[in-house]
Amino acid sequence: MKINEGNVFEAMRILLPEHREATVKYRQLREQPKPPTWDEQRLEELDRQLQEALAGKNPVRIWTFTGGEECAVQGVIVAVYADTLTLVTDEGISRKVKLREIAGIEAAD
């Protein structure tokens, strides 16, 4: 049998159970979404958006990328620190967001 003929399932029979489990875990890790990486121009744009939202007390929607999932938080930014920002949601709840987890910012409607 030649593995390069495309018969992957036949080749899987010769793997040890431990290797099969490791292969499955490796594939799952590869399929997880990756956090965004920013170039210098995008970082400047995010910084400008944060400054405008903080100065004008305008409500914003912030997408965060945490633990392989993307979620949105909406509210008014009240403080920006070295590595986090604090915003108050529409329900009046204070939330801290890590700056490195921010995937995007836009003005809320």
Secondary structure by P-SEA (a helix, b strand, c coil): ccccccaaaaaaaaccaaaaaaaaaaaaaaaccccccccaaaaaaaaaaaaaaaaacbbbbbbbbcccbbbbbbcccccccccbbbbbcccbbbbbbbccccccccccc
